[in-house]
Every structure is written in structure tokens, then in C-alpha cells.
Amino acid sequence: MEARIGFSLLVLMNLVVYMSSTAESAIPKRSTPNPANFIKSSCRATCYSTLCVQSLLKYANVIGHSERQLAMAALSVSITRTRSCALFMKNIAKENGIKPREYRAVQDCIENISDSISSLGQSVRELGKTSKMVGEDFAWHMSNVQTWVSAALTDDNTCLDGFDGYGMNGNVKAAIRNRVVNVAQLTSNGLALVNRFASRH
């Protein structure tokens, strides 16, 4: 009799374990998106999402799923591209045959772009200080970051304004415009991702 009861209890326990494991397997598990998908999803918040994805995918392993690292990477890409643009313009200014008005516009643009690089550098350093900050301290530092990135974007646009008007439609204007527009779009994306990080923190 006791053996029969013991056997029945054993069968019952096995049944409970089986039903429990079956129920757990039936519950859908939340899958963590890979870094590439995280970047693609985040870039939807920017004005130039295709450029955003193209410029950041190579840093997917560094970015992981961090909103902060994503913003840092976007600003770093913008700095690198802006420095390349400044070097290109300095070489343009040295070329023979450049018109006096174009030369002045290039020099003004180099100054604007240099200011943009400085502002972006400040924004990256400031963003780096926010890793362990909360509340008002975090908000204050993020406000600084947003101000500096916005200033960099303004400098980019001011550079382009110098090439408006007659006599400025040559190869110099076209070559510089293409690069500065690209820089401005990257900086705009960086600002959008900074704002996203600030609002979701």
C-alpha cells in the first residue's frame, strides 16, 4: 500500500515538473536586438537616416545598445569628417587661378569650420562627463552639449552662405558645398541623437 502511494506521488511530481517546464517554454522570450538593428532603429530619429546608418554601422560593437555611446560615435564621426573638410578647403585656397572673391569665401569658411570642430570637440568632452550623472547635473551638462552641437551646425551653414551670389557658381563652390553639406548633415544627425539620449535618460 505504501509503495503504491509512493509511486503515485512520484508520478504526480513528474507531471507537475513537466507542466511547469511546458508552460515556461510557451512564454515568448524577449529578444535583445543586435547592435546593428539598434543603430538602424535609433537613426530613424534623425533627418538623414540613411547617412546615419552608413556612418555608424562600422562602430556597432563599440556602440552596443547604449544611447550615450551612439551619440558619442555620431559626434566623433562628424568631427572626423569636418576636419577632412577643413583640410580640403585649405588645399583649395592654395590653388592657382582661384578668384579673389572665392578665396575670401574659402578663408571665411575655413574659419567657420574650425569653430565647428572646436564646438564638436567640446560637446564630446562634455558628453563624456555624463556617464554617472543624474538629475540637474545631467540636465546641465546635456544642455551644454546641445548648445555646442547647435553652434557647430550654425557654423556649417554660415560657411555655405559665403558662397551665395553671382560669380560663385564655379567648381570651387560646388566642391566645397558638397563636403560642407555632408558635414552639416552628419552634425544634424549627431544633434538628433544627442537630443534622443537626453530625452530618454
PASEBA-1860 file (N, C-alpha, C; in nm, 3 decimals):
! residues 201
1> MEARIGFS> 0.084/-0.121/0.000/0.000/0.000/0.000/0.088/0.126/0.000 ~ 0.185/0.127/0.092/0.274/0.243/0.099/0.353/0.259/-0.030 ~ 0.393/0.147/-0.088/0.468/0.153/-0.214/0.383/0.212/-0.325 ~ 0.252/0.173/-0.323/0.162/0.224/-0.425/0.143/0.375/-0.410 ~ 0.130/0.422/-0.285/0.113/0.566/-0.261/0.239/0.642/-0.303 ~ 0.354/0.583/-0.269/0.480/0.647/-0.306/0.495/0.657/-0.457 ~ 0.454/0.554/-0.525/0.462/0.556/-0.672/0.369/0.662/-0.730 ~ 0.249/0.674/-0.673/0.153/0.774/-0.720/0.206/0.916/-0.701
9> LLVLMNLV> 0.269/0.940/-0.584/0.327/1.072/-0.558/0.439/1.103/-0.656 ~ 0.519/1.003/-0.688/0.628/1.023/-0.782/0.576/1.060/-0.920 ~ 0.470/0.991/-0.963/0.407/1.021/-1.093/0.352/1.163/-1.092 ~ 0.287/1.202/-0.981/0.228/1.335/-0.969/0.335/1.444/-0.975 ~ 0.446/1.422/-0.908/0.555/1.521/-0.907/0.615/1.536/-1.046 ~ 0.634/1.426/-1.114/0.686/1.433/-1.251/0.591/1.508/-1.343 ~ 0.462/1.489/-1.322/0.362/1.558/-1.403/0.367/1.708/-1.380 ~ 0.382/1.747/-1.253/0.390/1.890/-1.218/0.513/1.954/-1.282
17> VYMSSTAE> 0.627/1.885/-1.273/0.751/1.937/-1.332/0.738/1.952/-1.483 ~ 0.675/1.852/-1.546/0.656/1.855/-1.692/0.569/1.973/-1.733 ~ 0.456/1.991/-1.660/0.363/2.100/-1.693/0.429/2.236/-1.672 ~ 0.512/2.247/-1.567/0.581/2.373/-1.538/0.679/2.408/-1.649 ~ 0.756/2.308/-1.693/0.855/2.333/-1.798/0.788/2.364/-1.930 ~ 0.674/2.300/-1.956/0.600/2.325/-2.079/0.546/2.466/-2.081 ~ 0.495/2.511/-1.964/0.441/2.648/-1.955/0.549/2.752/-1.977 ~ 0.668/2.728/-1.921/0.779/2.823/-1.938/0.821/2.832/-2.084
25> SAIPKRST> 0.825/2.719/-2.152/0.868/2.719/-2.292/0.765/2.786/-2.381 ~ 0.640/2.790/-2.334/0.534/2.853/-2.413/0.537/3.004/-2.404 ~ 0.605/3.059/-2.300/0.613/3.204/-2.283/0.719/3.259/-2.378 ~ 0.681/3.353/-2.468/0.780/3.408/-2.562/0.887/3.487/-2.490 ~ 1.012/3.460/-2.522/1.123/3.531/-2.460/1.154/3.658/-2.538 ~ 1.182/3.766/-2.464/1.217/3.893/-2.528/1.358/3.883/-2.585 ~ 1.366/3.908/-2.712/1.498/3.900/-2.776/1.564/4.038/-2.776 ~ 1.691/4.041/-2.744/1.765/4.166/-2.744/1.814/4.195/-2.886
33> PNPANFIK> 1.777/4.311/-2.942/1.819/4.340/-3.079/1.970/4.352/-3.087 ~ 2.028/4.309/-3.199/2.172/4.322/-3.213/2.208/4.468/-3.234 ~ 2.335/4.506/-3.213/2.374/4.647/-3.223/2.338/4.712/-3.356 ~ 2.348/4.636/-3.466/2.317/4.693/-3.597/2.170/4.735/-3.604 ~ 2.082/4.652/-3.552/1.940/4.686/-3.552/1.911/4.802/-3.458 ~ 1.985/4.808/-3.348/1.970/4.920/-3.254/2.006/5.051/-3.323 ~ 2.114/5.051/-3.401/2.157/5.170/-3.473/2.052/5.210/-3.577 ~ 2.003/5.112/-3.652/1.904/5.141/-3.756/1.777/5.198/-3.696
41> SSCRATCY> 1.735/5.142/-3.584/1.614/5.191/-3.518/1.634/5.332/-3.464 ~ 1.750/5.357/-3.404/1.779/5.488/-3.344/1.791/5.595/-3.452 ~ 1.847/5.560/-3.566/1.869/5.657/-3.673/1.739/5.708/-3.736 ~ 1.629/5.641/-3.706/1.500/5.690/-3.756/1.464/5.825/-3.695 ~ 1.529/5.859/-3.584/1.502/5.987/-3.517/1.576/6.103/-3.586 ~ 1.661/6.073/-3.683/1.741/6.177/-3.749/1.678/6.219/-3.881 ~ 1.723/6.332/-3.932/1.673/6.382/-4.061/1.735/6.309/-4.180 ~ 1.853/6.255/-4.161/1.926/6.187/-4.269/1.958/6.046/-4.223
49> STLCVQSL> 1.854/5.966/-4.215/1.866/5.834/-4.153/1.958/5.739/-4.230 ~ 1.955/5.745/-4.362/2.041/5.656/-4.441/2.188/5.687/-4.415 ~ 2.222/5.816/-4.416/2.358/5.859/-4.386/2.395/5.821/-4.244 ~ 2.301/5.833/-4.153/2.324/5.799/-4.013/2.365/5.653/-3.999 ~ 2.290/5.565/-4.061/2.319/5.422/-4.053/2.454/5.391/-4.117 ~ 2.477/5.446/-4.236/2.602/5.420/-4.309/2.724/5.465/-4.229 ~ 2.713/5.576/-4.161/2.828/5.632/-4.090/2.854/5.564/-3.956 ~ 2.755/5.494/-3.901/2.769/5.440/-3.765/2.778/5.288/-3.758
57> LKYANVIG> 2.740/5.219/-3.861/2.738/5.072/-3.856/2.875/5.013/-3.824 ~ 2.981/5.075/-3.874/3.115/5.021/-3.850/3.156/5.028/-3.702 ~ 3.082/5.108/-3.624/3.112/5.121/-3.481/3.012/5.043/-3.394 ~ 2.940/4.951/-3.456/2.832/4.879/-3.387/2.880/4.810/-3.260 ~ 2.997/4.747/-3.265/3.047/4.674/-3.147/3.079/4.767/-3.031 ~ 3.124/4.887/-3.063/3.154/4.986/-2.959/3.025/5.046/-2.903 ~ 2.931/5.070/-2.992/2.804/5.133/-2.952/2.718/5.037/-2.869 ~ 2.715/4.912/-2.911/2.631/4.815/-2.841/2.485/4.858/-2.843
65> HSERQLAM> 2.426/4.872/-2.725/2.288/4.920/-2.713/2.281/5.046/-2.627 ~ 2.390/5.123/-2.628/2.400/5.242/-2.544/2.363/5.368/-2.621 ~ 2.261/5.438/-2.572/2.221/5.566/-2.634/2.335/5.667/-2.625 ~ 2.405/5.664/-2.514/2.517/5.757/-2.493/2.631/5.728/-2.590 ~ 2.669/5.602/-2.603/2.776/5.566/-2.695/2.737/5.596/-2.839 ~ 2.610/5.581/-2.870/2.561/5.612/-3.005/2.580/5.760/-3.036 ~ 2.542/5.846/-2.942/2.558/5.990/-2.960/2.706/6.028/-2.969 ~ 2.789/5.965/-2.884/2.933/5.991/-2.886/2.992/5.953/-3.021
73> AALSVSIT> 2.952/5.838/-3.074/3.004/5.792/-3.202/2.961/5.887/-3.315 ~ 2.837/5.932/-3.311/2.787/6.022/-3.415/2.865/6.154/-3.416 ~ 2.891/6.207/-3.298/2.967/6.332/-3.289/3.112/6.312/-3.331 ~ 3.170/6.198/-3.297/3.308/6.168/-3.336/3.321/6.156/-3.487 ~ 3.223/6.093/-3.549/3.223/6.082/-3.696/3.214/6.222/-3.758 ~ 3.129/6.306/-3.700/3.114/6.443/-3.750/3.245/6.520/-3.739 ~ 3.317/6.504/-3.627/3.446/6.572/-3.610/3.545/6.527/-3.716 ~ 3.555/6.397/-3.736/3.649/6.343/-3.835/3.620/6.396/-3.974
81> RTRSCALF> 3.493/6.396/-4.011/3.455/6.443/-4.145/3.475/6.595/-4.157 ~ 3.452/6.668/-4.050/3.469/6.813/-4.053/3.617/6.850/-4.066 ~ 3.703/6.777/-3.998/3.847/6.801/-4.010/3.895/6.774/-4.153 ~ 3.843/6.669/-4.213/3.878/6.637/-4.351/3.832/6.748/-4.445 ~ 3.714/6.802/-4.417/3.661/6.912/-4.498/3.748/7.036/-4.486 ~ 3.793/7.066/-4.365/3.879/7.183/-4.343/4.011/7.168/-4.418 ~ 4.069/7.050/-4.415/4.193/7.025/-4.487/4.174/7.042/-4.637 ~ 4.062/6.994/-4.688/4.032/7.009/-4.830/4.025/7.157/-4.868
89> MKNIAKEN> 3.959/7.238/-4.784/3.945/7.380/-4.815/4.079/7.453/-4.809 ~ 4.165/7.414/-4.718/4.298/7.475/-4.710/4.378/7.447/-4.837 ~ 4.362/7.328/-4.891/4.429/7.295/-5.017/4.370/7.373/-5.134 ~ 4.238/7.392/-5.131/4.171/7.471/-5.236/4.224/7.614/-5.236 ~ 4.242/7.670/-5.117/4.287/7.809/-5.106/4.427/7.829/-5.163 ~ 4.505/7.723/-5.173/4.642/7.733/-5.224/4.649/7.719/-5.375 ~ 4.540/7.682/-5.438/4.542/7.657/-5.582/4.553/7.787/-5.662 ~ 4.624/7.779/-5.772/4.635/7.894/-5.863/4.504/7.910/-5.941
97> GIKPREYR> 4.472/8.033/-5.973/4.354/8.059/-6.054/4.226/8.079/-5.975 ~ 4.230/8.066/-5.845/4.111/8.088/-5.765/4.078/8.237/-5.764 ~ 3.952/8.272/-5.782/3.910/8.412/-5.786/3.923/8.476/-5.648 ~ 3.950/8.609/-5.646/3.966/8.678/-5.517/3.845/8.661/-5.425 ~ 3.725/8.671/-5.484/3.605/8.658/-5.400/3.592/8.516/-5.348 ~ 3.626/8.419/-5.432/3.622/8.280/-5.389/3.725/8.254/-5.279 ~ 3.841/8.316/-5.295/3.946/8.298/-5.195/3.900/8.350/-5.059 ~ 3.837/8.467/-5.058/3.789/8.524/-4.932/3.680/8.435/-4.871
105> AVQDCIEN> 3.593/8.385/-4.957/3.485/8.297/-4.909/3.543/8.168/-4.850 ~ 3.646/8.115/-4.914/3.710/7.993/-4.865/3.775/8.019/-4.730 ~ 3.844/8.132/-4.718/3.909/8.165/-4.591/3.807/8.181/-4.479 ~ 3.695/8.248/-4.510/3.589/8.263/-4.410/3.531/8.127/-4.372 ~ 3.518/8.042/-4.473/3.462/7.909/-4.450/3.556/7.825/-4.362 ~ 3.685/7.837/-4.388/3.783/7.765/-4.305/3.770/7.807/-4.160 ~ 3.749/7.937/-4.137/3.733/7.986/-4.000/3.607/7.930/-3.937 ~ 3.497/7.929/-4.015/3.371/7.873/-3.964/3.385/7.725/-3.929
113> ISDSISSL> 3.449/7.652/-4.019/3.464/7.508/-3.997/3.557/7.480/-3.879 ~ 3.658/7.563/-3.862/3.747/7.548/-3.745/3.669/7.569/-3.615 ~ 3.579/7.668/-3.616/3.493/7.691/-3.499/3.402/7.571/-3.476 ~ 3.353/7.513/-3.585/3.266/7.395/-3.575/3.340/7.278/-3.511 ~ 3.465/7.257/-3.553/3.546/7.149/-3.495/3.565/7.171/-3.345 ~ 3.591/7.295/-3.307/3.611/7.328/-3.166/3.484/7.300/-3.085 ~ 3.370/7.340/-3.138/3.243/7.318/-3.068/3.211/7.170/-3.055 ~ 3.236/7.094/-3.160/3.211/6.950/-3.157/3.303/6.881/-3.055
121> GQSVRELG> 3.428/6.925/-3.051/3.521/6.869/-2.955/3.476/6.894/-2.812 ~ 3.428/7.016/-2.785/3.377/7.048/-2.652/3.255/6.961/-2.618 ~ 3.171/6.940/-2.718/3.049/6.862/-2.693/3.081/6.716/-2.658 ~ 3.180/6.659/-2.726/3.220/6.521/-2.697/3.278/6.510/-2.556 ~ 3.362/6.605/-2.520/3.421/6.603/-2.385/3.313/6.618/-2.278 ~ 3.217/6.704/-2.305/3.110/6.727/-2.208/3.019/6.604/-2.198 ~ 2.991/6.543/-2.311/2.908/6.423/-2.311/2.976/6.310/-2.235 ~ 3.108/6.308/-2.243/3.184/6.206/-2.171/3.173/6.217/-2.020
129> KTSKMVGE> 3.133/6.333/-1.971/3.120/6.354/-1.826/2.985/6.308/-1.770 ~ 2.894/6.268/-1.858/2.757/6.242/-1.814/2.731/6.097/-1.775 ~ 2.832/6.012/-1.782/2.810/5.868/-1.764/2.748/5.833/-1.629 ~ 2.784/5.907/-1.523/2.734/5.873/-1.390/2.650/5.985/-1.330 ~ 2.603/6.075/-1.415/2.527/6.189/-1.366/2.377/6.168/-1.378 ~ 2.303/6.227/-1.286/2.157/6.221/-1.287/2.102/6.358/-1.249 ~ 1.974/6.372/-1.269/1.906/6.493/-1.223/1.955/6.621/-1.287 ~ 1.969/6.724/-1.204/2.005/6.856/-1.255/2.146/6.859/-1.313
137> DFAWHMSN> 2.238/6.784/-1.254/2.374/6.780/-1.308/2.375/6.726/-1.450 ~ 2.302/6.617/-1.472/2.293/6.558/-1.605/2.230/6.657/-1.703 ~ 2.120/6.719/-1.663/2.049/6.814/-1.750/2.138/6.933/-1.787 ~ 2.218/6.979/-1.692/2.304/7.095/-1.718/2.412/7.060/-1.821 ~ 2.476/6.946/-1.803/2.581/6.905/-1.895/2.523/6.875/-2.034 ~ 2.407/6.815/-2.039/2.345/6.785/-2.168/2.304/6.913/-2.239 ~ 2.263/7.013/-2.164/2.230/7.143/-2.224/2.352/7.204/-2.290 ~ 2.468/7.189/-2.225/2.593/7.237/-2.284/2.625/7.163/-2.414
145> VQTWVSAA> 2.607/7.032/-2.412/2.633/6.952/-2.532/2.544/6.998/-2.647 ~ 2.417/7.014/-2.619/2.321/7.056/-2.722/2.354/7.194/-2.777 ~ 2.398/7.284/-2.688/2.434/7.419/-2.731/2.554/7.416/-2.825 ~ 2.656/7.338/-2.791/2.777/7.334/-2.873/2.754/7.265/-3.008 ~ 2.674/7.160/-3.009/2.646/7.092/-3.137/2.562/7.184/-3.226 ~ 2.469/7.255/-3.166/2.389/7.351/-3.243/2.477/7.462/-3.301 ~ 2.574/7.507/-3.222/2.667/7.610/-3.270/2.750/7.558/-3.387 ~ 2.792/7.432/-3.380/2.869/7.372/-3.489/2.786/7.367/-3.617
153> LTDDNTCL> 2.660/7.334/-3.604/2.571/7.328/-3.720/2.550/7.467/-3.779 ~ 2.541/7.568/-3.694/2.529/7.706/-3.741/2.654/7.748/-3.819 ~ 2.770/7.710/-3.769/2.896/7.741/-3.838/2.900/7.678/-3.977 ~ 2.853/7.555/-3.988/2.850/7.488/-4.118/2.763/7.566/-4.217 ~ 2.646/7.608/-4.170/2.554/7.681/-4.258/2.607/7.819/-4.293 ~ 2.676/7.883/-4.200/2.736/8.014/-4.226/2.843/8.003/-4.334 ~ 2.918/7.895/-4.331/3.019/7.870/-4.434/2.954/7.868/-4.572 ~ 2.843/7.799/-4.585/2.775/7.788/-4.714/2.719/7.923/-4.760
161> DGFDGYGM> 2.675/8.004/-4.666/2.619/8.136/-4.700/2.722/8.223/-4.772 ~ 2.850/8.204/-4.742/2.954/8.286/-4.803/2.972/8.262/-4.952 ~ 2.913/8.155/-5.005/2.927/8.124/-5.147/2.803/8.159/-5.227 ~ 2.710/8.233/-5.166/2.591/8.277/-5.239/2.625/8.395/-5.330 ~ 2.540/8.419/-5.429/2.557/8.536/-5.516/2.624/8.502/-5.647 ~ 2.636/8.606/-5.731/2.694/8.589/-5.864/2.846/8.569/-5.856 ~ 2.896/8.502/-5.957/3.040/8.480/-5.965/3.091/8.374/-5.869 ~ 2.998/8.300/-5.809/3.039/8.200/-5.711/2.984/8.062/-5.747
169> NGNVKAAI> 2.960/8.041/-5.874/2.898/7.915/-5.915/2.995/7.821/-5.984 ~ 3.123/7.840/-5.962/3.222/7.757/-6.027/3.250/7.627/-5.955 ~ 3.359/7.565/-5.998/3.397/7.436/-5.940/3.431/7.445/-5.792 ~ 3.486/7.558/-5.750/3.523/7.576/-5.610/3.399/7.567/-5.521 ~ 3.295/7.641/-5.560/3.172/7.640/-5.481/3.111/7.500/-5.476 ~ 3.108/7.434/-5.591/3.047/7.301/-5.598/3.123/7.200/-5.511 ~ 3.256/7.204/-5.520/3.339/7.109/-5.445/3.324/7.130/-5.295 ~ 3.328/7.255/-5.253/3.317/7.284/-5.109/3.176/7.257/-5.059
177> RNRVVNVA> 3.076/7.297/-5.138/2.938/7.278/-5.095/2.908/7.131/-5.068 ~ 2.952/7.044/-5.157/2.925/6.900/-5.140/2.979/6.850/-5.007 ~ 3.099/6.893/-4.972/3.161/6.845/-4.848/3.099/6.908/-4.724 ~ 3.068/7.037/-4.732/3.011/7.104/-4.615/2.867/7.055/-4.589 ~ 2.793/7.032/-4.697/2.657/6.978/-4.680/2.662/6.843/-4.612 ~ 2.757/6.759/-4.652/2.774/6.628/-4.588/2.807/6.642/-4.439 ~ 2.897/6.735/-4.409/2.935/6.761/-4.270/2.814/6.811/-4.191 ~ 2.738/6.902/-4.249/2.621/6.958/-4.180/2.516/6.850/-4.154
185> QLTSNGLA> 2.499/6.759/-4.248/2.402/6.651/-4.229/2.446/6.556/-4.117 ~ 2.575/6.526/-4.113/2.627/6.441/-4.005/2.611/6.509/-3.869 ~ 2.637/6.639/-3.866/2.623/6.713/-3.741/2.477/6.721/-3.698 ~ 2.389/6.738/-3.795/2.245/6.738/-3.767/2.202/6.604/-3.707 ~ 2.253/6.496/-3.765/2.223/6.363/-3.711/2.276/6.348/-3.569 ~ 2.398/6.399/-3.547/2.457/6.393/-3.414/2.371/6.466/-3.311 ~ 2.321/6.583/-3.350/2.236/6.661/-3.260/2.107/6.586/-3.229 ~ 2.049/6.523/-3.331/1.925/6.446/-3.310/1.947/6.331/-3.213
193> LVNRFASR> 2.060/6.264/-3.223/2.089/6.151/-3.134/2.125/6.198/-2.993 ~ 2.187/6.316/-2.984/2.212/6.377/-2.852/2.078/6.409/-2.785 ~ 1.988/6.469/-2.860/1.856/6.502/-2.806/1.780/6.376/-2.765 ~ 1.794/6.272/-2.845/1.729/6.144/-2.813/1.783/6.088/-2.681 ~ 1.914/6.092/-2.666/1.976/6.042/-2.543/1.929/6.124/-2.423 ~ 1.926/6.256/-2.438/1.886/6.344/-2.328/1.742/6.318/-2.285 ~ 1.655/6.295/-2.383/1.512/6.278/-2.352/1.481/6.140/-2.294 ~ 1.566/6.041/-2.324/1.539/5.902/-2.280/1.618/5.862/-2.156
201> H> 1.705/5.951/-2.110/1.791/5.918/-1.995/1.708/5.905/-1.867
END
